[in-house]
């Protein structure tokens, strides 16, 4: 890229952690420094712009050796919404003007925000208030529109698939039904991709409300065929036909979204009760967020970081970098957050799964 005049840019990671965040940070820092810019890391998401001592310069030595490391060296939070900040006495206040003022007082020319739909929704509002910023799509759920895939998703699917591979042997040895609940929130991408790749017999996703009777019949069918074990993959947002998503009580201060979970255990209990088969349930949970990013996630995260710096150099703000094979392009953040990227019912992966005899409980 052509060398431009010195700029001072801020960089933050928001929302849940996921593999590949450090790869993006490294990419932004190295490509920015190569342009002669200053890059400032903002710790703990947007809260770093509200609290003192959360801004730090990022140099080459700070990002050395982090390409393959999971998590984020800047830290992150899914509770730091400056437009709806919780006070100690339980009130909700709008501190967005303070964020804008802090941004300018730091002498920043631009802000690069790495996050999912929640983080980028906040970024869009801050962009509307005049902060020049660029977004980078990050979520293991792969539910952001405008990009074919988000970084972190491939690693999460690989982790879930590896777990299914291991569960096959214990399920077969004990002739058990094993129900595995995976993340994904309102989208079934992780469940679908890992379920097909990991040889699941039943996959339940939010996009296809299931009938527990159909799930039970599929289990019994396998036992009738002397396939005396069964692997069931359930997305945390899956729900029975005519029912609601399963949620847990959450006491996290400032959390807006409901905490999904519990559907896997319910499905397991229902299968056991209705079939008499020995059944176990397992929640992979945050295991899917951790660990080293896959080769794919390292590469796409690196490409995203460079593309974001290029957008800043061109002053194309209010945009999010996006993978549109074979290229990295950009889309307005407003477009990316306008709707969730859900599994389409005509997906070729869905069709392939059905052709293999995998049940979706419908």
SEVOVO-412187 format. One record per residue (C-alpha): x, y, z; residue number from 1; residue in one letter. Coordinates in Angstrom, 2 decimals, decimal comma. Last residue first. Example, Ala and Ser with C-alpha at 12.3 -4.5 7.8 and 13.67 -1.06 7.14 Angstrom:
2
+---------+---------+---------+-----+-----+
:       u :       v :       w :   n : res :
+---------+---------+---------+-----+-----+
:   13,67 :   -1,06 :    7,14 :   2 :   S :
:   12,30 :   -4,50 :    7,80 :   1 :   A :
+---------+---------+---------+-----+-----+
***
This chain:
362
+---------+---------+---------+-----+-----+
:       u :       v :       w :   n : res :
+---------+---------+---------+-----+-----+
:  -39,20 :  -32,05 :   11,05 : 362 :   X :
:  -36,67 :  -33,43 :   13,53 : 361 :   X :
:  -33,69 :  -32,45 :   11,40 : 360 :   X :
:  -32,88 :  -36,08 :   10,54 : 359 :   X :
:  -29,72 :  -37,14 :    8,75 : 358 :   X :
:  -30,44 :  -39,73 :    6,06 : 357 :   X :
:  -27,47 :  -38,96 :    3,82 : 356 :   X :
:  -29,75 :  -37,18 :    1,32 : 355 :   X :
:  -31,03 :  -35,07 :    4,21 : 354 :   X :
:  -27,50 :  -33,94 :    5,00 : 353 :   X :
:  -26,76 :  -33,13 :    1,36 : 352 :   X :
:  -29,91 :  -31,03 :    1,13 : 351 :   X :
:  -29,03 :  -29,15 :    4,30 : 350 :   X :
:  -25,51 :  -28,53 :    2,99 : 349 :   X :
:  -27,01 :  -27,36 :   -0,33 : 348 :   X :
:  -28,95 :  -24,74 :    1,60 : 347 :   X :
:  -32,58 :  -24,44 :    0,44 : 346 :   X :
:  -33,81 :  -23,79 :    3,99 : 345 :   X :
:  -31,33 :  -20,93 :    4,28 : 344 :   X :
:  -29,13 :  -21,08 :    7,42 : 343 :   X :
:  -29,37 :  -17,65 :    9,01 : 342 :   X :
:  -27,35 :  -14,50 :    8,36 : 341 :   X :
:  -29,09 :  -12,08 :   10,67 : 340 :   X :
:  -30,57 :   -8,87 :    9,33 : 339 :   X :
:  -29,69 :   -5,18 :    9,06 : 338 :   X :
:  -26,33 :   -5,65 :   10,79 : 337 :   X :
:  -24,19 :   -6,08 :    7,66 : 336 :   X :
:  -26,20 :   -3,55 :    5,66 : 335 :   X :
:  -25,77 :   -0,80 :    8,26 : 334 :   X :
:  -22,06 :   -1,62 :    8,44 : 333 :   X :
:  -21,87 :   -0,59 :    4,79 : 332 :   X :
:  -20,15 :   -3,29 :    2,73 : 331 :   X :
:  -16,48 :   -3,83 :    1,91 : 330 :   X :
:  -14,52 :   -6,24 :   -0,26 : 329 :   X :
:  -12,11 :   -9,10 :    0,40 : 328 :   X :
:  -11,91 :  -11,12 :   -2,79 : 327 :   X :
:  -12,31 :  -14,72 :   -4,02 : 326 :   X :
:  -14,81 :  -14,99 :   -2,62 : 325 :   X :
:  -16,87 :  -12,25 :   -1,02 : 324 :   X :
:  -15,25 :  -11,92 :    2,38 : 323 :   X :
:  -16,28 :   -8,69 :    4,05 : 322 :   X :
:  -14,71 :   -5,54 :    5,46 : 321 :   X :
:  -17,24 :   -3,34 :    7,24 : 320 :   X :
:  -17,89 :    0,27 :    6,21 : 319 :   X :
:  -18,90 :    3,39 :    8,12 : 318 :   X :
:  -15,70 :    5,00 :    6,89 : 317 :   X :
:  -14,08 :    4,93 :    3,48 : 316 :   X :
:  -11,29 :    7,37 :    4,29 : 315 :   X :
:   -9,03 :    5,73 :    1,68 : 314 :   X :
:   -6,32 :    5,07 :    4,28 : 313 :   X :
:   -9,01 :    3,91 :    6,71 : 312 :   X :
:  -10,34 :    1,48 :    4,09 : 311 :   X :
:   -6,80 :    0,18 :    3,49 : 310 :   X :
:   -6,36 :   -0,40 :    7,22 : 309 :   X :
:   -9,56 :   -2,47 :    7,22 : 308 :   X :
:   -8,35 :   -4,51 :    4,22 : 307 :   X :
:   -5,08 :   -5,36 :    6,02 : 306 :   X :
:   -6,98 :   -6,57 :    9,07 : 305 :   X :
:   -9,51 :   -8,57 :    7,04 : 304 :   X :
:   -6,72 :  -10,35 :    5,14 : 303 :   X :
:   -5,06 :  -11,37 :    8,38 : 302 :   X :
:   -8,36 :  -12,61 :    9,78 : 301 :   X :
:   -9,01 :  -14,56 :    6,56 : 300 :   X :
:   -5,62 :  -16,25 :    6,82 : 299 :   X :
:   -5,66 :  -17,06 :   10,51 : 298 :   X :
:   -9,26 :  -18,30 :   10,27 : 297 :   X :
:   -8,44 :  -20,61 :    7,36 : 296 :   X :
:   -5,32 :  -22,00 :    9,03 : 295 :   X :
:   -7,36 :  -22,82 :   12,11 : 294 :   X :
:   -7,33 :  -20,55 :   15,14 : 293 :   X :
:   -5,59 :  -21,82 :   18,28 : 292 :   X :
:   -7,78 :  -22,52 :   21,26 : 291 :   X :
:  -10,94 :  -21,05 :   22,68 : 290 :   X :
:  -14,43 :  -20,06 :   21,60 : 289 :   X :
:  -15,74 :  -23,59 :   21,01 : 288 :   X :
:  -14,67 :  -24,68 :   24,51 : 287 :   X :
:  -16,97 :  -21,91 :   25,66 : 286 :   X :
:  -19,98 :  -24,20 :   25,61 : 285 :   X :
:  -19,51 :  -27,81 :   24,55 : 284 :   X :
:  -22,66 :  -28,85 :   26,41 : 283 :   X :
:  -22,97 :  -32,63 :   26,83 : 282 :   X :
:  -25,99 :  -34,87 :   27,24 : 281 :   X :
:  -26,22 :  -38,59 :   28,00 : 280 :   X :
:  -28,84 :  -41,19 :   27,16 : 279 :   X :
:  -29,34 :  -44,85 :   28,03 : 278 :   X :
:  -32,32 :  -45,95 :   25,97 : 277 :   X :
:  -35,77 :  -46,23 :   27,50 : 276 :   X :
:  -37,22 :  -44,71 :   24,35 : 275 :   X :
:  -39,60 :  -42,00 :   25,56 : 274 :   X :
:  -37,90 :  -41,11 :   28,84 : 273 :   X :
:  -34,37 :  -41,28 :   27,44 : 272 :   X :
:  -35,25 :  -39,24 :   24,36 : 271 :   X :
:  -37,08 :  -36,66 :   26,47 : 270 :   X :
:  -34,17 :  -36,34 :   28,90 : 269 :   X :
:  -31,69 :  -35,86 :   26,08 : 268 :   X :
:  -33,86 :  -33,28 :   24,33 : 267 :   X :
:  -34,21 :  -31,35 :   27,60 : 266 :   X :
:  -30,47 :  -31,51 :   28,26 : 265 :   X :
:  -29,69 :  -30,21 :   24,79 : 264 :   X :
:  -32,28 :  -27,43 :   25,04 : 263 :   X :
:  -30,72 :  -26,03 :   28,19 : 262 :   X :
:  -29,01 :  -22,96 :   26,83 : 261 :   X :
:  -29,52 :  -19,39 :   25,66 : 260 :   X :
:  -28,57 :  -16,39 :   27,79 : 259 :   X :
:  -30,93 :  -13,61 :   26,76 : 258 :   X :
:  -29,35 :  -10,58 :   25,06 : 257 :   X :
:  -28,97 :   -7,36 :   27,06 : 256 :   X :
:  -26,18 :   -8,10 :   29,56 : 255 :   X :
:  -25,37 :   -5,02 :   31,63 : 254 :   X :
:  -24,63 :   -6,83 :   34,87 : 253 :   X :
:  -24,44 :  -10,60 :   34,44 : 252 :   X :
:  -27,11 :  -12,28 :   36,56 : 251 :   X :
:  -28,42 :  -14,62 :   33,86 : 250 :   X :
:  -31,21 :  -17,12 :   34,30 : 249 :   X :
:  -31,04 :  -19,65 :   31,50 : 248 :   X :
:  -32,91 :  -19,75 :   28,22 : 247 :   X :
:  -34,54 :  -22,40 :   26,02 : 246 :   X :
:  -36,01 :  -21,13 :   22,76 : 245 :   X :
:  -39,78 :  -21,14 :   22,57 : 244 :   X :
:  -42,35 :  -23,71 :   21,53 : 243 :   X :
:  -44,73 :  -24,28 :   18,61 : 242 :   X :
:  -42,36 :  -26,78 :   17,01 : 241 :   X :
:  -39,56 :  -27,48 :   19,47 : 240 :   X :
:  -36,69 :  -24,99 :   19,69 : 239 :   X :
:  -33,08 :  -24,79 :   18,56 : 238 :   X :
:  -31,14 :  -21,75 :   19,79 : 237 :   X :
:  -28,41 :  -23,74 :   21,59 : 236 :   X :
:  -27,88 :  -25,76 :   18,41 : 235 :   X :
:  -28,44 :  -29,48 :   19,00 : 234 :   X :
:  -26,26 :  -32,30 :   17,67 : 233 :   X :
:  -27,59 :  -35,83 :   18,25 : 232 :   X :
:  -25,31 :  -38,86 :   18,00 : 231 :   X :
:  -26,96 :  -42,30 :   18,18 : 230 :   X :
:  -25,98 :  -45,76 :   19,37 : 229 :   X :
:  -27,14 :  -49,30 :   18,71 : 228 :   X :
:  -26,99 :  -49,33 :   14,94 : 227 :   X :
:  -28,85 :  -52,64 :   15,00 : 226 :   X :
:  -31,28 :  -51,42 :   12,31 : 225 :   X :
:  -34,03 :  -51,31 :   14,93 : 224 :   X :
:  -31,67 :  -49,27 :   17,10 : 223 :   X :
:  -31,25 :  -46,71 :   14,33 : 222 :   X :
:  -35,01 :  -46,49 :   13,78 : 221 :   X :
:  -35,57 :  -45,94 :   17,49 : 220 :   X :
:  -33,34 :  -42,84 :   17,42 : 219 :   X :
:  -35,06 :  -41,50 :   14,30 : 218 :   X :
:  -38,47 :  -42,08 :   15,91 : 217 :   X :
:  -37,40 :  -40,13 :   19,01 : 216 :   X :
:  -36,36 :  -37,12 :   16,94 : 215 :   X :
:  -39,62 :  -37,24 :   14,98 : 214 :   X :
:  -41,61 :  -37,34 :   18,24 : 213 :   X :
:  -39,57 :  -34,41 :   19,58 : 212 :   X :
:  -40,90 :  -32,34 :   16,69 : 211 :   X :
:  -38,36 :  -29,79 :   15,56 : 210 :   X :
:  -38,39 :  -26,10 :   14,64 : 209 :   X :
:  -36,15 :  -25,71 :   11,56 : 208 :   X :
:  -34,20 :  -22,42 :   11,47 : 207 :   X :
:  -33,13 :  -22,79 :   15,09 : 206 :   X :
:  -31,15 :  -25,99 :   14,36 : 205 :   X :
:  -31,51 :  -29,65 :   15,40 : 204 :   X :
:  -29,16 :  -32,19 :   13,84 : 203 :   X :
:  -29,81 :  -35,93 :   14,10 : 202 :   X :
:  -27,55 :  -38,80 :   13,02 : 201 :   X :
:  -24,29 :  -36,90 :   13,46 : 200 :   X :
:  -21,32 :  -37,87 :   11,29 : 199 :   X :
:  -18,86 :  -35,23 :   12,48 : 198 :   X :
:  -18,73 :  -33,24 :    9,24 : 197 :   X :
:  -22,53 :  -33,17 :    8,95 : 196 :   X :
:  -23,00 :  -32,24 :   12,58 : 195 :   X :
:  -20,11 :  -29,80 :   12,57 : 194 :   X :
:  -21,54 :  -27,89 :    9,63 : 193 :   X :
:  -25,16 :  -27,96 :   10,78 : 192 :   X :
:  -24,58 :  -27,30 :   14,47 : 191 :   X :
:  -22,12 :  -24,48 :   13,81 : 190 :   X :
:  -24,36 :  -22,84 :   11,19 : 189 :   X :
:  -27,61 :  -23,08 :   13,12 : 188 :   X :
:  -28,24 :  -19,39 :   13,72 : 187 :   X :
:  -30,12 :  -17,81 :   16,64 : 186 :   X :
:  -27,33 :  -18,36 :   19,18 : 185 :   X :
:  -24,61 :  -20,41 :   17,51 : 184 :   X :
:  -23,23 :  -22,57 :   20,31 : 183 :   X :
:  -23,29 :  -26,36 :   20,53 : 182 :   X :
:  -25,37 :  -28,84 :   22,53 : 181 :   X :
:  -24,31 :  -32,48 :   22,14 : 180 :   X :
:  -26,80 :  -35,29 :   22,76 : 179 :   X :
:  -25,34 :  -38,77 :   23,21 : 178 :   X :
:  -27,56 :  -41,83 :   22,75 : 177 :   X :
:  -25,80 :  -44,82 :   24,22 : 176 :   X :
:  -24,69 :  -48,27 :   23,09 : 175 :   X :
:  -21,83 :  -48,16 :   25,64 : 174 :   X :
:  -18,98 :  -48,72 :   23,17 : 173 :   X :
:  -20,81 :  -46,96 :   20,34 : 172 :   X :
:  -21,42 :  -43,80 :   22,35 : 171 :   X :
:  -17,83 :  -43,84 :   23,64 : 170 :   X :
:  -16,36 :  -44,14 :   20,14 : 169 :   X :
:  -18,68 :  -41,62 :   18,54 : 168 :   X :
:  -17,99 :  -39,06 :   21,27 : 167 :   X :
:  -14,41 :  -38,62 :   20,09 : 166 :   X :
:  -15,38 :  -37,73 :   16,53 : 165 :   X :
:  -18,14 :  -35,48 :   17,86 : 164 :   X :
:  -15,61 :  -33,51 :   19,91 : 163 :   X :
:  -13,37 :  -33,08 :   16,87 : 162 :   X :
:  -16,36 :  -31,76 :   14,93 : 161 :   X :
:  -17,16 :  -29,23 :   17,65 : 160 :   X :
:  -13,58 :  -27,92 :   17,65 : 159 :   X :
:  -13,47 :  -27,77 :   13,84 : 158 :   X :
:  -16,78 :  -25,89 :   13,76 : 157 :   X :
:  -15,47 :  -23,36 :   16,30 : 156 :   X :
:  -12,25 :  -22,95 :   14,30 : 155 :   X :
:  -14,13 :  -22,31 :   11,07 : 154 :   X :
:  -16,44 :  -19,79 :   12,73 : 153 :   X :
:  -13,69 :  -17,67 :   14,25 : 152 :   X :
:  -13,44 :  -15,42 :   11,20 : 151 :   X :
:  -16,76 :  -14,49 :    9,66 : 150 :   X :
:  -18,05 :  -16,09 :    6,47 : 149 :   X :
:  -19,80 :  -15,13 :    3,26 : 148 :   X :
:  -19,85 :  -11,49 :    4,35 : 147 :   X :
:  -22,70 :   -9,02 :    3,99 : 146 :   X :
:  -24,85 :  -10,54 :    6,70 : 145 :   X :
:  -23,47 :  -11,47 :   10,11 : 144 :   X :
:  -24,61 :  -14,78 :   11,61 : 143 :   X :
:  -21,37 :  -16,76 :   11,39 : 142 :   X :
:  -21,90 :  -17,90 :   15,02 : 141 :   X :
:  -18,16 :  -17,94 :   15,80 : 140 :   X :
:  -18,24 :  -14,19 :   15,47 : 139 :   X :
:  -15,96 :  -11,49 :   14,13 : 138 :   X :
:  -16,70 :   -9,10 :   11,27 : 137 :   X :
:  -14,23 :   -6,17 :   10,99 : 136 :   X :
:  -15,69 :   -2,67 :   11,15 : 135 :   X :
:  -14,30 :    0,69 :   10,06 : 134 :   X :
:  -14,60 :    3,98 :   11,91 : 133 :   X :
:  -14,76 :    7,74 :   11,55 : 132 :   X :
:  -16,60 :    8,88 :   14,72 : 131 :   X :
:  -19,30 :   11,37 :   13,78 : 130 :   X :
:  -22,34 :   10,49 :   15,85 : 129 :   X :
:  -23,65 :    8,24 :   13,05 : 128 :   X :
:  -20,37 :    6,33 :   13,25 : 127 :   X :
:  -20,99 :    5,87 :   16,98 : 126 :   X :
:  -24,40 :    4,40 :   16,17 : 125 :   X :
:  -22,89 :    2,05 :   13,57 : 124 :   X :
:  -20,16 :    0,98 :   16,02 : 123 :   X :
:  -22,82 :    0,05 :   18,59 : 122 :   X :
:  -24,49 :   -2,16 :   15,99 : 121 :   X :
:  -21,03 :   -3,49 :   15,13 : 120 :   X :
:  -20,52 :   -4,68 :   18,70 : 119 :   X :
:  -23,90 :   -6,39 :   18,82 : 118 :   X :
:  -23,63 :   -7,94 :   15,35 : 117 :   X :
:  -20,14 :   -9,32 :   15,86 : 116 :   X :
:  -16,86 :   -7,60 :   16,62 : 115 :   X :
:  -13,64 :   -5,89 :   15,61 : 114 :   X :
:  -13,84 :   -2,09 :   15,60 : 113 :   X :
:  -11,21 :    0,01 :   13,83 : 112 :   X :
:  -11,28 :    3,65 :   14,94 : 111 :   X :
:  -10,04 :    6,65 :   13,00 : 110 :   X :
:   -8,07 :    9,87 :   13,31 : 109 :   X :
:   -7,43 :    9,58 :   17,04 : 108 :   X :
:   -6,15 :   12,60 :   18,93 : 107 :   X :
:   -6,98 :   11,05 :   22,31 : 106 :   X :
:   -9,27 :   14,00 :   23,07 : 105 :   X :
:  -11,23 :   13,18 :   19,90 : 104 :   X :
:  -12,05 :    9,64 :   20,98 : 103 :   X :
:  -12,73 :   10,79 :   24,54 : 102 :   X :
:  -15,34 :   13,28 :   23,32 : 101 :   X :
:  -17,04 :   10,62 :   21,20 : 100 :   X :
:  -17,06 :    8,18 :   24,13 :  99 :   X :
:  -18,47 :   10,85 :   26,46 :  98 :   X :
:  -21,22 :   11,53 :   23,95 :  97 :   X :
:  -22,03 :    7,81 :   23,99 :  96 :   X :
:  -22,58 :    7,73 :   27,74 :  95 :   X :
:  -26,31 :    6,99 :   27,61 :  94 :   X :
:  -27,56 :    5,88 :   31,03 :  93 :   X :
:  -29,34 :    2,80 :   32,38 :  92 :   X :
:  -30,06 :    2,83 :   36,12 :  91 :   X :
:  -29,23 :   -0,10 :   38,39 :  90 :   X :
:  -27,69 :    1,82 :   41,32 :  89 :   X :
:  -24,17 :    0,93 :   40,22 :  88 :   X :
:  -24,85 :    2,34 :   36,77 :  87 :   X :
:  -25,60 :    0,30 :   33,66 :  86 :   X :
:  -24,48 :    1,73 :   30,34 :  85 :   X :
:  -27,04 :    1,75 :   27,53 :  84 :   X :
:  -25,56 :    3,82 :   24,70 :  83 :   X :
:  -22,02 :    3,11 :   25,91 :  82 :   X :
:  -22,62 :   -0,64 :   25,45 :  81 :   X :
:  -19,85 :   -2,50 :   27,28 :  80 :   X :
:  -21,45 :   -5,75 :   28,40 :  79 :   X :
:  -20,09 :   -8,18 :   25,81 :  78 :   X :
:  -16,51 :   -7,71 :   26,98 :  77 :   X :
:  -13,05 :   -7,89 :   25,43 :  76 :   X :
:   -9,36 :   -8,12 :   26,25 :  75 :   X :
:   -6,69 :   -6,35 :   24,23 :  74 :   X :
:   -4,40 :   -9,38 :   23,90 :  73 :   X :
:   -7,34 :  -11,25 :   22,36 :  72 :   X :
:   -8,20 :  -14,93 :   22,58 :  71 :   X :
:   -6,35 :  -17,70 :   20,77 :  70 :   X :
:   -2,67 :  -17,56 :   19,82 :  69 :   X :
:   -1,57 :  -18,51 :   16,28 :  68 :   X :
:   -0,74 :  -15,02 :   15,04 :  67 :   X :
:    0,45 :  -13,87 :   18,49 :  66 :   X :
:    4,20 :  -14,34 :   18,04 :  65 :   X :
:    5,12 :  -10,66 :   17,76 :  64 :   X :
:    2,14 :   -8,39 :   18,31 :  63 :   X :
:    3,55 :   -6,28 :   21,13 :  62 :   X :
:    7,06 :   -6,34 :   19,65 :  61 :   X :
:    5,76 :   -4,63 :   16,53 :  60 :   X :
:    4,26 :   -1,80 :   18,52 :  59 :   X :
:    0,80 :   -1,18 :   19,93 :  58 :   X :
:    0,42 :    1,98 :   21,98 :  57 :   X :
:   -1,87 :    1,60 :   25,02 :  56 :   X :
:   -5,27 :    2,95 :   26,00 :  55 :   X :
:   -7,15 :    1,50 :   29,01 :  54 :   X :
:   -5,66 :    3,71 :   31,71 :  53 :   X :
:   -8,79 :    5,75 :   32,34 :  52 :   X :
:  -12,24 :    4,28 :   31,74 :  51 :   X :
:  -14,87 :    5,27 :   29,20 :  50 :   X :
:  -13,02 :    4,59 :   25,96 :  49 :   X :
:  -11,84 :    1,23 :   27,28 :  48 :   X :
:  -15,47 :    0,40 :   27,99 :  47 :   X :
:  -15,87 :    0,27 :   24,22 :  46 :   X :
:  -13,96 :   -3,00 :   24,14 :  45 :   X :
:  -11,94 :   -4,16 :   27,13 :  44 :   X :
:   -8,62 :   -2,53 :   26,18 :  43 :   X :
:   -8,14 :    0,05 :   23,45 :  42 :   X :
:   -4,98 :   -0,54 :   21,43 :  41 :   X :
:   -3,41 :    2,50 :   19,80 :  40 :   X :
:   -1,81 :    2,27 :   16,36 :  39 :   X :
:    0,46 :    5,07 :   15,17 :  38 :   X :
:    0,86 :    5,32 :   11,42 :  37 :   X :
:    4,02 :    5,15 :    9,30 :  36 :   X :
:    2,35 :    3,12 :    6,60 :  35 :   X :
:    4,24 :    0,01 :    7,70 :  34 :   X :
:    2,95 :    0,72 :   11,20 :  33 :   X :
:   -0,62 :    0,34 :    9,94 :  32 :   X :
:    0,11 :   -2,94 :    8,11 :  31 :   X :
:    1,82 :   -4,36 :   11,21 :  30 :   X :
:   -0,80 :   -3,17 :   13,70 :  29 :   X :
:   -3,84 :   -4,15 :   11,65 :  28 :   X :
:   -2,45 :   -7,61 :   10,87 :  27 :   X :
:   -1,38 :   -8,32 :   14,44 :  26 :   X :
:   -4,79 :   -7,29 :   15,77 :  25 :   X :
:   -6,48 :   -9,48 :   13,16 :  24 :   X :
:   -4,36 :  -12,52 :   14,09 :  23 :   X :
:   -5,03 :  -11,81 :   17,77 :  22 :   X :
:   -8,76 :  -12,03 :   17,13 :  21 :   X :
:   -8,43 :  -15,27 :   15,20 :  20 :   X :
:  -10,10 :  -17,64 :   17,64 :  19 :   X :
:  -13,09 :  -16,09 :   19,40 :  18 :   X :
:  -13,87 :  -13,78 :   22,30 :  17 :   X :
:  -17,41 :  -12,58 :   22,91 :  16 :   X :
:  -18,33 :   -8,97 :   22,27 :  15 :   X :
:  -15,81 :   -6,24 :   21,49 :  14 :   X :
:  -12,25 :   -5,93 :   20,17 :  13 :   X :
:  -10,65 :   -2,51 :   19,90 :  12 :   X :
:   -8,28 :   -0,56 :   17,67 :  11 :   X :
:   -7,55 :    3,16 :   17,63 :  10 :   X :
:   -5,84 :    4,98 :   14,80 :   9 :   X :
:   -3,28 :    7,77 :   14,77 :   8 :   X :
:   -2,36 :    8,87 :   11,27 :   7 :   X :
:    0,91 :    9,93 :    9,70 :   6 :   X :
:    0,67 :   10,90 :    6,06 :   5 :   X :
:    0,25 :    8,07 :    3,56 :   4 :   X :
:    2,59 :    5,38 :    2,26 :   3 :   X :
:    1,13 :    3,54 :   -0,73 :   2 :   X :
:    0,00 :    0,00 :    0,00 :   1 :   X :
+---------+---------+---------+-----+-----+
***
